[in-house]
Amino acid sequence: MSQHQFVATQYAPRAEDYVTSLNHSTGADLDQMELELQGCQAARVLDLGCGGGHVSYRAAPHVAEVTAVDLTPSMLEVVARTAAERGLSNITVQQAAAEALPFADASFDIVLCRFTTHHWHDMEAGLREARRVVKPAGKGVFVDSVAPSDRLLDTHLQAVELLRDASHVRNYSTGEWAAALERARFALTSVTARKLRMDFPVWIARTRTPAHHAAAIRSLQVDAPAAVKTYFAIGEDGGFDLDVITFVLGAG
């Protein structure tokens, strides 16, 4: 099974969970993304790795059309249904991998991507594809959870993310992101860092993490060095802080 097939299989039963997820349906990063669409009434927008569709739902009232792309058919079914229920007739869905988008060059004015890149088999190929399908005068907004540059902290984050969700590939550092975006020929306009508090029971329930994996995560948290506990603000209940970065990009 390829990584693409594995991700689609992992997320097939989780579509409804991501529509109702507060971490995904709300947030200052989502508000910022929506603000970037002001004055873009004629724009064609690509929601790359749409998941539960929250970016598409926010974008649709401000632009001409939104194409929501995801690997997982059940995600797309839920997005199409929810868009129809909300009267957002300018949202269409398309199954595709980020690394192989079925669109012509310069098809979109804006590409939006939120909380999905850490699942991509090949991050840089996905970024190149995103750049290819955006018009020369277009722009992008990418949001994702990121890893600290410190190796100890990075190792802890990757370990708990993988235990929680076997389809996890990697959380990249801000520096890795900036370098990859430059290689993909995006121009970095702004970078906004935020902290996102993860409620442990909700966090593992959303991905339907097996009980023995959840126990392993808690063991890693309890036995972690003080530097790890402090940086991630690990609580007695397993809750912790996650770093999130918003990159606003030009395509020129």
C-alpha positions as CSV (number, residue, x, y, z in Angstrom):
1,M,0.0,0.0,0.0
2,S,1.4,3.4,-1.0
3,Q,1.6,6.3,1.5
4,H,-1.3,8.0,-0.4
5,Q,-3.5,4.9,-0.1
6,F,-2.5,4.5,3.6
7,V,-3.5,8.1,4.5
8,A,-6.8,7.7,2.6
9,T,-7.5,4.4,4.4
10,Q,-6.6,5.9,7.8
11,Y,-8.9,8.9,7.4
12,A,-11.8,7.2,5.6
13,P,-13.8,6.6,8.9
14,R,-12.8,9.9,10.4
15,A,-14.5,12.4,8.1
16,E,-17.3,13.4,10.4
17,D,-14.9,13.8,13.3
18,Y,-13.0,16.5,11.3
19,V,-16.1,18.4,10.4
20,T,-17.0,18.7,14.1
21,S,-13.5,19.3,15.4
22,L,-13.1,22.6,17.2
23,N,-9.4,22.7,16.5
24,H,-10.1,22.5,12.8
25,S,-13.3,24.6,12.6
26,T,-12.1,27.6,14.6
27,G,-8.8,29.4,15.4
28,A,-7.0,32.7,14.9
29,D,-5.1,31.1,11.9
30,L,-8.4,30.3,10.2
31,D,-9.5,33.9,10.8
32,Q,-6.3,35.2,9.3
33,M,-6.7,33.0,6.3
34,E,-10.2,34.4,5.8
35,L,-8.9,38.0,6.0
36,E,-6.4,37.3,3.3
37,L,-9.4,36.7,0.9
38,Q,-10.9,40.2,1.4
39,G,-11.3,41.9,-2.0
40,C,-10.9,38.6,-3.9
41,Q,-14.4,38.2,-5.2
42,A,-13.3,37.0,-8.7
43,A,-10.7,34.6,-7.4
44,R,-10.5,30.9,-8.1
45,V,-9.3,29.2,-4.9
46,L,-7.7,25.8,-4.3
47,D,-8.2,24.3,-0.9
48,L,-5.3,21.8,-0.9
49,G,-5.8,18.9,1.5
50,C,-9.3,20.1,2.6
51,G,-10.0,17.5,5.3
52,G,-13.3,18.5,6.9
53,G,-13.6,21.5,4.6
54,H,-13.4,24.4,7.1
55,V,-11.1,26.4,4.8
56,S,-13.5,26.0,1.9
57,Y,-16.5,27.0,4.0
58,R,-14.7,30.2,5.2
59,A,-13.4,31.0,1.7
60,A,-16.5,30.4,-0.4
61,P,-18.5,33.6,0.6
62,H,-15.5,35.8,-0.4
63,V,-14.5,34.3,-3.8
64,A,-15.9,33.2,-7.1
65,E,-15.2,29.4,-6.7
66,V,-13.4,27.0,-4.4
67,T,-12.0,23.6,-5.4
68,A,-11.5,21.4,-2.4
69,V,-8.9,18.6,-2.9
70,D,-8.2,15.7,-0.7
71,L,-7.0,12.1,-0.9
72,T,-9.9,10.6,1.0
73,P,-13.2,10.1,-0.8
74,S,-15.3,10.1,2.4
75,M,-13.8,13.5,3.4
76,L,-14.9,14.9,0.0
77,E,-18.3,13.4,0.3
78,V,-18.8,15.1,3.7
79,V,-17.4,18.4,2.3
80,A,-19.8,18.3,-0.7
81,R,-22.7,17.5,1.6
82,T,-21.9,20.2,4.2
83,A,-21.3,22.8,1.5
84,A,-24.8,22.0,0.0
85,E,-26.4,22.2,3.5
86,R,-24.8,25.6,4.0
87,G,-25.8,26.9,0.6
88,L,-22.2,27.2,-0.6
89,S,-22.8,26.3,-4.2
90,N,-19.4,27.6,-5.4
91,I,-17.5,24.7,-3.7
92,T,-16.6,21.7,-5.8
93,V,-14.5,18.7,-4.7
94,Q,-11.8,16.7,-6.4
95,Q,-9.8,13.7,-5.3
96,A,-6.1,14.0,-5.8
97,A,-2.7,13.9,-4.1
98,A,-0.9,17.1,-3.4
99,E,2.1,15.8,-5.3
100,A,0.1,15.2,-8.5
101,L,-2.6,17.8,-9.0
102,P,-4.9,17.2,-12.0
103,F,-5.0,20.9,-13.0
104,A,-3.4,23.0,-15.7
105,D,-0.6,25.4,-14.9
106,A,-1.8,28.8,-13.4
107,S,-5.4,27.5,-12.8
108,F,-5.9,29.3,-9.5
109,D,-5.5,32.8,-8.1
110,I,-5.0,31.6,-4.5
111,V,-3.9,28.3,-2.9
112,L,-4.9,27.6,0.7
113,C,-3.5,24.7,2.8
114,R,-4.1,24.1,6.5
115,F,-3.0,21.2,8.7
116,T,-2.3,18.7,6.0
117,T,1.3,19.0,4.8
118,H,2.7,16.8,7.7
119,H,0.8,13.9,6.0
120,W,2.3,14.4,2.5
121,H,4.6,11.7,1.2
122,D,6.8,14.3,-0.5
123,M,6.4,17.8,1.0
124,E,8.6,19.5,-1.6
125,A,6.8,17.9,-4.6
126,G,3.5,19.1,-3.1
127,L,4.8,22.6,-2.7
128,R,6.1,22.6,-6.3
129,E,2.6,21.4,-7.5
130,A,0.9,24.1,-5.5
131,R,3.2,26.8,-7.1
132,R,2.6,25.3,-10.6
133,V,-1.2,25.7,-10.4
134,V,-1.2,29.2,-9.0
135,K,-1.1,32.2,-11.3
136,P,2.1,34.3,-11.5
137,A,0.3,37.2,-9.7
138,G,-1.4,34.8,-7.3
139,K,-0.7,34.1,-3.6
140,G,-0.8,31.3,-1.1
141,V,-1.5,30.8,2.6
142,F,-0.1,27.7,4.3
143,V,-0.8,26.8,7.9
144,D,0.6,23.7,9.7
145,S,1.8,22.5,13.0
146,V,5.6,22.7,13.1
147,A,8.5,21.1,15.0
148,P,10.9,22.9,17.2
149,S,14.4,23.2,15.8
150,D,15.9,21.7,18.9
151,R,16.5,18.0,18.3
152,L,15.3,16.7,21.7
153,L,12.0,18.6,21.3
154,D,11.7,17.6,17.7
155,T,12.1,13.9,18.5
156,H,9.5,14.0,21.2
157,L,7.0,15.6,18.9
158,Q,7.5,13.3,16.0
159,A,7.2,10.3,18.4
160,V,3.9,11.2,19.9
161,E,2.5,12.3,16.6
162,L,3.3,9.0,15.0
163,L,1.9,7.0,17.9
164,R,-1.2,9.0,17.7
165,D,-1.6,8.7,13.9
166,A,0.3,6.1,11.9
167,S,-0.2,8.2,8.7
168,H,1.9,11.0,10.2
169,V,5.0,11.7,8.1
170,R,6.8,14.7,9.7
171,N,6.2,18.1,11.3
172,Y,8.8,20.4,9.7
173,S,10.6,23.2,11.5
174,T,9.9,26.8,10.5
175,G,13.3,26.9,8.9
176,E,12.7,23.8,6.9
177,W,9.4,25.3,5.7
178,A,10.9,28.6,4.7
179,A,13.7,26.8,2.7
180,A,11.2,24.5,1.0
181,L,8.9,27.3,0.1
182,E,11.8,29.3,-1.5
183,R,12.9,26.2,-3.5
184,A,9.3,25.9,-4.7
185,R,9.5,29.6,-5.9
186,F,7.1,31.0,-3.4
187,A,7.9,34.5,-2.1
188,L,7.5,34.7,1.7
189,T,5.4,37.7,2.7
190,S,4.7,37.1,6.3
191,V,5.2,34.4,9.1
192,T,2.9,34.3,12.1
193,A,3.6,31.9,15.0
194,R,0.9,30.7,17.4
195,K,0.4,28.1,20.2
196,L,-2.5,25.7,20.0
197,R,-3.5,23.9,23.1
198,M,-4.3,20.2,22.5
199,D,-6.9,18.5,24.8
200,F,-5.5,15.0,25.1
201,P,-8.8,13.0,25.1
202,V,-10.1,15.0,22.2
203,W,-6.8,14.8,20.3
204,I,-6.6,11.0,20.4
205,A,-10.4,10.5,19.9
206,R,-10.3,12.5,16.6
207,T,-7.8,10.0,15.1
208,R,-9.2,7.0,16.9
209,T,-5.8,6.3,18.4
210,P,-5.5,2.7,19.8
211,A,-5.5,2.5,23.6
212,H,-2.0,1.0,23.7
213,H,-0.7,3.8,21.6
214,A,-2.4,6.4,23.8
215,A,-0.8,4.8,26.8
216,A,2.6,4.9,25.1
217,I,2.2,8.6,24.5
218,R,1.3,9.3,28.1
219,S,4.3,7.2,29.2
220,L,6.6,9.4,27.0
221,Q,5.1,12.5,28.4
222,V,5.4,11.4,32.0
223,D,9.0,10.3,31.6
224,A,10.1,13.2,29.4
225,P,13.0,15.4,30.4
226,A,12.1,18.7,32.1
227,A,13.0,20.7,29.0
228,V,10.4,18.8,27.0
229,K,7.7,19.1,29.6
230,T,8.3,22.8,29.9
231,Y,8.5,23.6,26.2
232,F,5.3,21.8,25.4
233,A,3.6,22.8,28.7
234,I,2.6,19.1,29.2
235,G,-0.3,19.0,31.8
236,E,-1.2,16.3,34.3
237,D,-4.0,15.3,31.9
238,G,-1.7,15.0,28.9
239,G,-2.8,18.2,27.3
240,F,0.1,20.1,25.6
241,D,0.9,23.1,23.4
242,L,1.6,22.7,19.7
243,D,3.4,25.2,17.6
244,V,1.5,26.4,14.6
245,I,2.8,28.7,11.8
246,T,0.9,30.6,9.1
247,F,2.9,31.5,6.0
248,V,1.5,34.1,3.6
249,L,3.1,33.8,0.2
250,G,3.4,35.6,-3.1
251,A,3.7,33.6,-6.3
252,G,5.6,36.2,-8.2
